[in-house]
Amino acid sequence: MKILVLNSGSSSVKFQVIDTDLERMEAHRDQTLAVGSLEKIGLSDSRLVLRVPGREPHQAYREVLEHRAAIDWALALLTDPVIGVLSSVAEIGAVGHRVVHGGEAFASSVRFDAEVVAKIEECSVLAPLHNPPNLRGYHAAHAALPDVPHIAVFDTAFHQTMPAHAFLYGIPFQFYTRHHLRRYGFHGTSHRYVTFRACQVLGWQREDKRLISVHLGNGCSMAAVDHGKSVDTTMGFTPLEGLLMGTRCGDMDPAVVPWLMAIEELTLHQVNTMLNKHSGLQGVSGVSSDMREVLAARAKGYTRADVAFRMFCYRIRKYIGAYAAAMGGVDAVLFAGGIGENSPEVRAAATEGLEFMGLRLDPGRNGAIVGTEGEISVPDSAVKLLVVPTNEELTIARDVIRVLHGVMPTFEPPEMVS
Amino acid sequence: MNWELHDIAIVGGGMMGRSIAVKIAQQGIHVHLKELSEERVEACEADLAAELERAVQRFDSTEAEKRAVLSRIRWDTSFDCAQGCDLAIETVQEDAELKRGILSELDAVLPTTHPLVVNTSTLSITELAATCKNPERVVGMHFLYPVTQTRVVEVVRGQLTADAVFERAIAFARLLGKVPIKCFEMPGFVTTRVVLPMVNEAMHVVMEGVAEPADVDLAMKLGYDFRLGPLEWADRVGLDKVHNWLQHLHQETGEPRFRPCPLLKRLVRAGLLGAKTGRGFFTYGPDRKRLDRPNDDRPGLA
C-alpha cells in the first residue's frame, strides 16, 4: 500500500510516499518513492523540494499561506506526470501523521477520529509549538483525502512504558496530578525503529535483550529499552533535558534558572531562549551548533570546541553507565541520528573506557562506518555496538499498516502503586 | 472580508519605528520603512543592526531570527513604498502638524480600504485624521517601547474611525501577539494618562527634598513590584518627551495634576534628557546601562 507520511510544523510540511505492507516490513523491503519538504508556509516565497530516488531534485517556489494549500501543492506535484510518482491521489491508501505529544492519553499509534483530535488538542498545552501545527496538517490532509484512513503516530508513545520511578520528578506530587507534569521523553519513533532494526540485523528477539539507543541529531536523547520496553529516557517534560545538544543545555541544576534570572535580570522568554537556543555545543564552544564545525575547530586546537566535544561525549558515556545499571546490564548500544551515524569521533569518545562492562569498540570498523548500517564493536565484544541509520517516516508508514491490520502494539504503562 | 497582511509601511525609522518594524517582521510580514533622507536611512539602519545584535546577546532572539527579520525590512525615502501595502503606520515624533502631513501623503498612496495607523500617546486621532480624504480609515495604536517585549497596545478609536477599521487594528494587534486595550479617544488614553501624574509626583517628591531620587525609585520599585522606578522610567523614555506629554495633557485637560514639575523643566532646559544623553535623574553609559544603580536595587538571592 502506498502511504503518505506527513510531518507538519508551524511553517513547514515534510512528506514522504512509502510503499509497504506486512510482508515487506518483515523483510525490510519497504520502498520510499518520494521525499519532499515544503518550507516557509505563510510567506510569499514558500519553497517545495521533491526528491525522487534516481532523479534530480525538483525545486519550486510559490505563495503558500496555510497548510491546506501546502498539502494541495504537494499532492499536485506527487501526481504530476513528469515530476511525480503517483498516477493519481487515489493511489494513496492511507496517511500517517507525526504528532509530537500524545501526553498520557496515547500509548500507541491510532486512527484519527473526533475523540482523538480532541485528546491531541488537550495535549497541546504540553507542546504548544508542535501539536497545533500537527493538527492543522491533519485537518488539511483530511480535507484533501477524506476517504482514506489517517493514523496518528506519537513521538511520546513508545516511552509510555516507563515506570513511575523513572518518569516522576522530585517535586510536590500535586504538580503531576494537576498538570501531568512528568518525564515524557521524545524521539520515541526513532528509538523504537533503531532497537527494532538492530535486533533484526543481529537476529535477536527484542523481547530478550537490554538495549541502549543513542539518538544524536539536532536534538539528542538516549533510551534504555529493556526487553522491548522503554524504561527510561534522557529527555523529560520537554526536549531540553538530558544530553548536551546543538543549542540546548540538557541536564543542569534547576536552581541555576532562578539564580540567573535574578542576577542577570532575565525575563522568562530570555531565559527560555538562552537554554534552548543559545546553549549546548553552540553556547559552550562559541563556534557552532554543528558537531562537524566543532570537530574542525577542535582539530585546530581551539580549547572551547574541545571542551564542548568532551562534554557532549562524556554525558553520553555517563548515561550508558546509568542505563546499564537501570537494566541490570546491557546487550547492545546503538547509535543513530546525524551525529550518531556520521561521527566516529563521537562514538569512540562516548564509549571510551567502558571495556570493564564489556563494550569494546573496533576502531577500524568505527572509522569505516559513516552514514551506513553496521557493527562497530570487535567480534567478541560482550556488548554489541551498532550504527543504525534511523528512519522515523518509515516507522510511521509501518504503523499505518499495523493499525490497519490490528497488529499495532500498545506501550502500556505499568501499574502505579498507589 | 478578504484582507491579508503581507506588506506594511512604517513612516519614521526612529527607536519606536524600528521596534514596531522588528515585531512585525518577526511574524513573517514584510516592512517598508520610510525615512527622510539617505543619510537618515543609513543612520537608522545602523542603529537597527546594533539593536538586533543586542537582542541576540540578551537572549531575546537568535542569529537566525535576526537575519530573518533583517531580510524582511526594506528602507525607503519615498512615500511610494506604501503603495502596495496592506496597512501603514506613522510613528514620527509627537508633533501634530508633522503627523497630519504624513497621514495626507499616506492617504494619497494607500488603497482607500486599508487602515492608516497613528502611533501616538497623547494626540487626538480625530484631529489628525481631519485633513485626510478618508478619515474613517485612520485609527490610533499606541505601542509601548520596547514593542518586541511589551504585551500590550492601546487601540484608539477616533470620532470618525470606521468599525471595520477598528476591528482590523485589533486583529492586527492580536497577530502581533499583543493584548489590545480598546480605548476611545481622550488625551493620554489609559497608560500615559495614569502613569504621568505618578511620575510627575515622584519628581515633586525629589524637588521638595523629601527623598533622594534613588530612594524614590527604590521605594516604588520594591514596594509595588514595578519593573522600573518612576524616575528611571522617565529617564529611559526621555525627559523631553515626558515633559511634552505632560504639557500637552495639561493644555488639553486643564487639570493641574498634569502640570509639569518645575524640576523636570529645569533638567530639560539643561539638556539632561535621561538615558539618551547619559544624564537625567540618574547616569547612564553609552549603551543606556544605568551606572549608579545602588546595591539595594540588585536582586536578593537569599
Contacts between the chains, C-beta under 8 A, distances in Angstrom:
chain1	res1	chain2	res2	distance
A	11	B	28	7.6
A	42	B	28	5.4
A	43	B	28	5.3
A	44	B	6	6.3
A	65	B	4	7.3
A	247	B	62	8.0
A	259	B	301	6.3
A	262	B	299	3.7
A	262	B	300	7.7
A	262	B	301	5.5
A	263	B	298	7.9
A	263	B	299	6.2
A	263	B	301	6.8
A	265	B	299	7.1
A	266	B	59	6.8
A	267	B	149	7.4
A	269	B	60	7.0
A	269	B	149	7.7
A	270	B	58	6.2
A	270	B	59	4.3
A	270	B	60	5.9
A	271	B	59	7.2
A	273	B	59	4.7
A	273	B	60	6.7
A	273	B	61	7.0
A	273	B	62	7.1
A	274	B	59	3.9
A	277	B	59	7.9
A	277	B	62	4.8
A	278	B	59	5.6
A	278	B	62	6.9
